[in-house]
Amino acid sequence: MPALFGCPYSDQVLDGYRWAASLADGWADRVGLHQFFPLLVHAAFVGRGYAEQALKTARAALAR
């Protein structure tokens, strides 16, 4: 989720997660799936830019 809205310290956040417990294999491949619902919510309340990003995310997930 931090990457979705441009967290300036996302690398440090991920390092903290890795320090506390290892991340599951393939976690980076599933980031879009975790961002999909928040993108839809933002599309409904904020605007079309998020809808386009949600469609792109869905297409990428279905292509795997």
Secondary structure, 3 states (H helix, E strand, C coil): CCCCCCCCCHHHHHHHHHHHCCCCCCHHHHHHHHHHHHHHHHHHHCCHHHHHHHHHHHHHHHCC
